[in-house]
C-alpha cells in the first residue's frame, strides 16, 4: 500500500542516497518510488520530473557544502579544520559533487569555504594578494589530494605493489625505518593532516 505523509525532504534524502551509492544513472523515478514505498506520481508531485529532481539535489549539495564552519583555538588550527572538513565532504559525495561541476556551480559551491578561509588568514595577519594565495593554496591542496585518492582507489592492482618494492629496502639501505614505513599502506587521513598543517604553517609564517 502506498505511503501517505511523504515530504519533499524525504524524497531528496532517498534520491541523494541512491546517487551516492550508485551514481546518477541509477536514479530513476520508478526506483526512487520503490525505495520510498510510494507511487511514481507522488514523486512527481513533490519534486517535478527527473531533471528537476537532479537540479534540486545539486542545489541541496551546494547548500550543504556551505555549512562548513571552522573549529580550533588558532587561525592555523581553524584553517586546517576547514581543509579537513572540506576533504571529508568531497570524499563522501563524489557523484553529487560531479553533478554540481557538470552544472557549472563548482565555484559557487566552494565560495563559503573560501570565505571561512579568508576570515582565518585575515586573523593571522595576511592581507591582499598574499591572503588570496593562501586561500587558494589550501583549496588546491584539498581538491588535489582528493583527486589523487580517488585515482589510487580506481587504479588497477599494482604488481609489484609499493609494499613489495620497499620490503627489500635496497632503495633505502641507510634508512631502514623509512623503508619499513613505505612498505606499509598509506594512512590518507594522517597524511592529509600532516601535509595541510605543513602547508598552512608555511603560508601563515611571516
C-alpha positions as CSV (number, residue, x, y, z in Angstrom):
1,X,0.0,0.0,0.0
2,X,1.5,3.4,-0.9
3,X,2.6,5.6,2.0
4,X,0.9,8.9,2.6
5,X,2.7,11.6,4.6
6,X,5.7,11.8,2.2
7,X,7.7,15.0,2.3
8,X,10.0,16.7,-0.2
9,X,12.9,16.3,2.1
10,X,12.3,12.6,2.3
11,X,12.3,12.3,-1.5
12,X,15.6,14.3,-1.7
13,X,17.2,12.2,1.1
14,X,16.4,8.9,-0.7
15,X,17.4,10.3,-4.1
16,X,20.7,11.5,-2.6
17,X,21.3,8.1,-1.0
18,X,20.8,6.4,-4.4
19,X,23.1,8.8,-6.2
20,X,25.8,8.4,-3.5
21,X,25.7,4.6,-3.7
22,X,25.3,4.0,-7.4
23,X,25.7,7.3,-9.3
24,X,23.1,9.5,-11.0
25,X,22.5,6.9,-13.8
26,X,20.9,4.6,-11.2
27,X,18.3,7.3,-10.1
28,X,15.0,6.6,-11.8
29,X,11.6,7.8,-10.7
30,X,10.4,4.3,-10.5
31,X,13.3,3.1,-8.4
32,X,13.0,6.1,-6.1
33,X,9.3,5.4,-5.7
34,X,10.0,1.8,-4.8
35,X,12.6,2.9,-2.2
36,X,10.1,5.2,-0.6
37,X,7.2,2.8,-0.9
38,X,5.0,5.3,-2.8
39,X,3.6,5.8,-6.2
40,X,5.7,7.5,-9.0
41,X,3.0,10.2,-9.3
42,X,3.7,11.2,-5.7
43,X,7.4,11.7,-6.5
44,X,6.5,13.9,-9.5
45,X,4.1,15.9,-7.2
46,X,6.9,16.7,-4.7
47,X,9.9,17.3,-7.0
48,X,8.7,17.5,-10.6
49,X,10.4,15.4,-13.3
50,X,13.8,13.7,-13.1
51,X,15.7,16.8,-14.3
52,X,14.0,19.0,-11.7
53,X,14.9,16.3,-9.1
54,X,18.6,16.4,-10.2
55,X,18.6,20.2,-10.0
56,X,17.2,20.1,-6.5
57,X,19.9,17.6,-5.5
58,X,22.6,19.8,-6.9
59,X,21.2,22.9,-5.1
60,X,21.0,20.9,-1.8
61,X,24.6,19.8,-2.2
62,X,25.8,23.3,-2.7
63,X,23.9,24.4,0.4
64,X,25.3,21.5,2.5
65,X,28.9,22.3,1.4
66,X,28.3,25.8,2.5
67,X,27.7,24.7,6.1
68,X,31.4,24.1,6.7
69,X,32.5,26.0,9.8
70,X,36.0,26.3,11.3
71,X,36.9,25.0,14.7
72,X,40.1,25.4,16.8
73,X,41.9,27.8,19.0
74,X,44.2,29.5,16.5
75,X,43.8,30.7,12.9
76,X,46.2,28.0,11.7
77,X,44.2,25.3,13.5
78,X,40.9,26.7,12.2
79,X,42.2,26.7,8.6
80,X,43.3,23.1,9.0
81,X,39.8,22.2,10.4
82,X,38.2,23.7,7.3
83,X,40.5,21.8,5.0
84,X,39.8,18.5,6.8
85,X,36.1,19.0,6.7
86,X,36.1,20.0,3.1
87,X,38.1,16.9,2.2
88,X,35.6,14.7,4.0
89,X,32.6,16.3,2.4
90,X,34.1,15.9,-1.1
91,X,35.0,12.3,-0.3
92,X,31.6,11.4,1.0
93,X,29.6,12.6,-2.1
94,X,31.7,12.2,-5.3
95,X,28.7,11.6,-7.6
96,X,26.8,14.6,-6.2
97,X,29.9,16.8,-6.5
98,X,30.4,15.7,-10.1
99,X,26.8,16.8,-10.8
100,X,27.5,20.2,-9.3
101,X,30.5,20.5,-11.5
102,X,28.6,19.5,-14.6
103,X,26.1,22.3,-14.0
104,X,28.8,24.9,-13.7
105,X,28.3,25.5,-9.9
106,X,31.6,24.4,-8.6
107,X,32.9,28.0,-7.8
108,X,29.6,28.8,-6.0
109,X,29.9,25.6,-4.0
110,X,33.4,26.4,-2.8
111,X,32.7,30.1,-2.0
112,X,31.5,29.6,1.6
113,X,34.7,27.5,2.4
114,X,36.8,30.2,0.8
115,X,35.1,32.9,2.8
116,X,35.8,30.9,6.0
117,X,39.4,30.6,5.0
118,X,39.6,34.3,4.2
119,X,38.4,35.1,7.7
120,X,41.1,33.0,9.3
121,X,44.0,34.2,7.1
122,X,42.9,37.7,7.9
123,X,43.0,36.8,11.6
124,X,46.6,35.5,11.1
125,X,47.6,38.9,9.7
126,X,47.6,38.2,5.9
127,X,46.1,40.7,3.5
128,X,45.7,41.3,-0.2
129,X,47.4,39.0,-2.7
130,X,49.2,37.0,0.0
131,X,45.9,36.2,1.7
132,X,44.4,35.2,-1.6
133,X,47.3,33.0,-2.4
134,X,47.0,31.2,1.0
135,X,43.3,30.6,0.5
136,X,43.8,29.2,-3.0
137,X,46.8,27.1,-1.9
138,X,44.7,25.4,0.8
139,X,41.8,24.8,-1.6
140,X,44.0,23.4,-4.3
141,X,45.7,21.1,-1.7
142,X,42.3,19.7,-0.6
143,X,41.0,19.2,-4.2
144,X,44.3,17.8,-5.4
145,X,44.6,15.4,-2.6
146,X,41.1,14.1,-3.1
147,X,41.7,13.6,-6.8
148,X,44.9,11.6,-6.1
149,X,43.0,9.5,-3.5
150,X,40.2,8.7,-6.0
151,X,42.7,7.9,-8.7
152,X,44.6,5.4,-6.4
153,X,41.3,3.8,-5.4
154,X,40.2,3.3,-9.0
155,X,43.6,2.2,-10.4
156,X,44.3,-1.5,-11.3
157,X,46.0,-3.7,-8.7
158,X,49.7,-2.9,-8.9
159,X,52.2,-5.8,-9.2
160,X,54.6,-5.5,-7.7
161,X,53.0,-3.2,-5.2
162,X,54.6,-0.4,-3.1
163,X,55.0,-2.7,-0.2
164,X,56.8,-5.4,-2.2
165,X,59.1,-2.8,-3.8
166,X,60.2,-1.4,-0.4
167,X,60.4,-4.7,1.6
168,X,63.9,-5.4,0.4
169,X,64.9,-1.9,1.5
170,X,67.6,-1.8,-1.2
171,X,66.5,1.7,-2.3
172,X,66.9,3.0,1.3
173,X,69.7,1.0,2.8
174,X,70.7,3.9,5.0
175,X,67.2,4.4,6.4
176,X,65.6,1.1,7.2
177,X,62.8,2.7,9.3
178,X,61.8,4.7,6.2
179,X,61.8,1.6,4.0
180,X,59.6,-0.2,6.6
181,X,57.2,2.7,6.7
182,X,56.9,3.0,2.9
183,X,56.2,-0.8,2.8
184,X,53.1,-0.2,4.8
185,X,49.8,1.1,3.3
186,X,49.5,4.9,3.5
187,X,47.0,6.4,6.0
188,X,45.3,9.0,3.9
189,X,43.8,10.9,6.8
190,X,47.1,11.1,8.7
191,X,49.0,12.0,5.5
192,X,46.5,14.7,4.6
193,X,46.5,16.3,8.0
194,X,50.3,16.3,8.1
195,X,50.6,17.9,4.6
196,X,47.9,20.5,5.2
197,X,49.4,21.5,8.6
198,X,52.8,21.9,7.0
199,X,51.3,24.0,4.2
200,X,49.3,26.2,6.5
201,X,52.3,26.7,8.8
202,X,54.4,27.9,5.8
203,X,51.6,30.1,4.4
204,X,50.9,31.9,7.7
205,X,54.5,32.2,8.8
206,X,55.6,35.8,8.5
